[in-house]
Amino acid sequence: MSNFQNIELFETDKFQYLLIHKNACTSVLKSIEHLSPVCTHIKSDKKIKWTVIRDPYERFLSGLNYDLKRHDIKFTDIKLDDLFNGKVNIFSRGNGNVNHCISQFSYTFNVDINYYVHINDLEIFLKMHFNQSHFLNADTEKNNIDLEKKDIIKYLNFDYYMYDNILNSSNLWKWNQGKIF
């Protein structure tokens, strides 16, 4: 596994789910736990690979709030530039010490995702595919960061480019496509 890319695939007999932090991964893992998924870093060419995507700005705020709270530090104590170009330290990853602000598309690089499920469609996806949803929608806390959206968007240009392309692609799952596996 490379130290610049986040790859955690949860594999069952029918699919591989790519975990992307702050994209409802806890909800997905809870919804598929009855299938006893195995975590792997090896991509299968024979199974459908899917993941959840989210608006990059919303995800950034969620990740930043999570990391600040987790480490009990203030926004004024960090440098904004450091949040976007972090590497994954494979030694601290097991403790959950991951930069939750890095691009969601750094996770998807070279994984060949077949279907992207938008976080807004996740609950119906989970119910349709697993007959249950444990969608937690844990981001109910108010953003307590004094930051203008325009100051962040400039860092998210690539994320929005990828996000917009997926939203307009045939790889974006919609409920009327039915089950994919």
N, C-alpha and C positions, 0 to 999 in steps of 0.2 A: 504494500500500500504506500502510496506517495504521501509525503508530508505536506503537500500543497493542496491536496484535494480531500474532501470529506466523502468517503464512500462507506456506507453501512447499508447493505441490502438485507432485507428480512425475507427469507425464502420459504415458500410452502411448495406443495406438489404442483400447484397451478401457476404461481406468479412469484415475482420478486418485487418487493416494495422498497423504494429508495427513501431512506429517512433524510429529511431536511429539517434541521433544527428550527424551531419557531414557526413551523408550518403544520401544526396540529399532530405532530408525530406521536405524542403521548396518547391522543385520542385514537389514532389509527392502530397503534400497538395494542391498546386495550381491546379494540374491536376485533382484532385478528388473533388474540392470544389463544383462543380455543383451537386454532389451527396449528399450534405449536411451531411458530416460525423459527427458523435458525438464522442467526446473524452470520453473514458471510461478506467477504470483500471480492468475491469472484462472480463476475457477470455470467449469466447463462444466456446462450443464444437460442435456447429452446423454450424459454418461458417469457410470458409477457412481463415487462417491467413498467411500473407505474410509480408516480409520486404526486405530491400535493404542491401546488404553487400558490403564491400569495402576492398581493400588491407589494412591491419592494419598499416603499416608504413605510407602510404599516408594519411590515416585517422588521424593518430596521428599528423603528421605535419600540416594538415589542422586545426585540433582542437586546437593545440597549437598556431598557428598563429592567429586564431580567438580569442582565449581567451586573448592573449597578447594585441592584438589591441583593443579589447572590453574594457579592463581594463586599457589601456594606461600604460603598464609596460614593462620593458625590460627583455629579457630572462636571463640576468645575475643577475637579482634580485630574481629569483626563484630557488628552489631546485628541481632538476630533479626527484628525488625519490618521491616527493609529488604528481607528476602528474598521477601516475598509480593506486594508491590505494585509491582514493577518495570515499567518500560517497555522496549520493545525499541528500542535505538539502531540505526537502519538503517546508520549509518556504521561501527560496530564489528562488526556481525553477520557480515560476510564473513570476519572473522578468527576467528569462532567464539566471540566474546565475547557470549554470551547468558546471561541469568539462567536457569539450569536448574531453579530452584525455583518459578518462577511457575506458576500454575494451568495444568494440561493443557487445561482447557476454555476458556482464553483463545484457544487455537489453533482451536477448533472453532466459535467464535461466528460465526454467519451464513455457515457454509460448507455447510450442508445435507448432512451425512454420511449416506450410505445404510446403511453397515455399520461397526460397531465390532468389532474383533477384540481380545479380551482377550489380554494378553501371555502368559498361561498356555496359550493355544490357538494361539499364533503359529506354532510349528514345524509343526504339522499343516496349518495354513492355507497356509503357504509351500510345503510339499511338494505339497499338493493343487492349488494354483493355478499353481505354477511348476516343478513336478517337481524341486525342490531346496529346501534350507533352509540358510541360512548363519547360523542363530540362534546368536549369540555368547554370550549370557548373561554379559555382561561385568561384572555387579555381583557379583563373587565376593569382593570385599574386605570385610573386617569394618568395621562402622560404628565409627569412632573418635571420635564426637562424644558428649560428655557432655550428654545431653538426654533429658528424660522425654517419652514419647509424648504424654501429656496436655497438655504445654506446646505441642505442635505441632498437635494435633487441632483446637484452637479456631480456628486459622488456616485449616483445611482444611474447614470446614463446607460451603461451597458446592461444593467439589470432591467431597465425599462425597455430597452431595445429587444432583449430576449423575451421578456414578459409579453410585450405587445405582439411579437411574432407568434408566440404560442397561442395567445388569445385568438388569433386569426388563422390558426392552422387546423388541420384535420386531426392533430394529435391531442387536442383539447377534448376531454370527455364531457358529454352532456347527457342528461337523463334519458333523452329520447333515443340514444344509441343502445340503451339497455345494458345488460351485463357484458363485460369484456372477458371474463374467465369464469 
